[in-house]
Amino acid sequence: MILTARQLALATLERQFLLERRRLDVAEAVRRVCALQAQEPASPYLALWNRVRDFAPEDLDAAFAERRIVKASLMRITLHAVHAEDYAPYHAAMLSSLRAARLYDRRFTATGLTHADADALLPELAGFLARPRTGAEVQDEITGRFGEHAHRVWWALRTYAAAHHAPTGGPWSFTQPNAYFASPAAAPGSAPQDAGAGVRRLLLSYLRAFGPASAPDFARFTLLTRPVITQALQELGDRVVRVAGPGRAALFDLADATVPAEDTPAPPRLLPMWDSTLLAHAGPGRLVPEEYRPLVVRRNGDVLPCLLVDGQVAGVWRAGDGGLELTAFHKLGKVAWQGLAEEAERLWRLLAVREPVVYRRYGHWWDKGFPGVESMTVKG
């Protein structure tokens, strides 16, 4: 059987719990969807609200505080929330890319320091971060060794060292200034993590959450190189199978995975900024019509909060002082608007308690205008 583009989109939605919210513990939900983009502190909360039935934000507060879910730089050299047990193997998988992104950057090389200079600090850093420390505290601690270059050394290490962001309070657990603590994986005497095993684990988790998918899709999600991905696919053997799809790229999936039928309905959803489903595949992705991609994925990398209608991005939303403003890029029917309005009312109840005007600083994209032909404001 050759899978259609519609079936691939539905597969992603189903595996991301966007066809039907699931009643799951928040840590297990994060494990099942691989990782949640966490560049904006609110986004993991809104992502889980879309995916977990009767989601209570206090549950995610507790999971971060208890370190059952951790936030750290991982895939695509950006912040993700992942299950604590997945952090060490994911970090091992990404470590080479994380190091290269910083130690080969001119902001580090201009210091004249070597990679060995930065790496030599890792054991000491792990000890210093045994309890949460702010970035300023870390820089003060290492200034005696690196002088004026301390801020550049910390800039590199905070990305590739085995360190998590520490919850600091506020409506979404993480506020400025950022605080950090060492991962248990960085503790002296901890068994070193194998990079190859980490890539294999991450690839299996990715396919479970976003498959069927191609090697370029996985490369897009992680920024891992093609040779590393090819090797992982070979080493996984019959745990991963090839499936036929609509394009030229070979698709892979877990051997026991299933794909929804073509006529499966997809309910409306209000996705947060940088939702992982919009960043998990190459090209325009499965959920974003090609003509809308420049509207929702901006040139500077911002990925705006999106409306999903029948499994496809149909517009954007933003929070205002009195409710949610929904903007559609094409005309929607009455049933679609009713479904979106019901979702917006539920989301507003969450935001009103936590942060009514979430993502406020991205309002300039709306000021510049969208080619929206329909809009609605759902008031609280």
Sequence and secondary structure as in RCSB ss.txt:
>XXXX:A:sequence
MILTARQLALATLERQFLLERRRLDVAEAVRRVCALQAQEPASPYLALWNRVRDFAPEDLDAAFAERRIVKASLM
RITLHAVHAEDYAPYHAAMLSSLRAARLYDRRFTATGLTHADADALLPELAGFLARPRTGAEVQDEITGRFGEHA
HRVWWALRTYAAAHHAPTGGPWSFTQPNAYFASPAAAPGSAPQDAGAGVRRLLLSYLRAFGPASAPDFARFTLLT
RPVITQALQELGDRVVRVAGPGRAALFDLADATVPAEDTPAPPRLLPMWDSTLLAHAGPGRLVPEEYRPLVVRRN
GDVLPCLLVDGQVAGVWRAGDGGLELTAFHKLGKVAWQGLAEEAERLWRLLAVREPVVYRRYGHWWDKGFPGVES
MTVKG
>XXXX:A:secstr
 B  HHHHHHHHHHHTT SS B   HHHHHHHT  EE SSTTHHHHHHHHHBTT  HHHHHHHHHTTSEEEEE G
GGSEEEEEHHHHHHHHHHHHHHHHHHHHTSHHHHTTT  HHHHHTTHHHHHHHTTS EEHHHHHHHHHHHHGGGH
HHHHHHHHHHSSEEEE   STTS  SS EEEE GGGSTT     HHHHHHHHHHHHHHHH SB HHHHHHHH   
HHHHHHHHHHHGGGEEEEB SSSS EEEETT     TT     EEE TT GGGSSSSTT SSS GGGHHHHB TT
S B  EEEETTEEEEEEEE SSEEEEEESS   HHHHHHHHHHHHHHHHHHHHH TTTTGGGTHHHHT    SEE
EEEE 
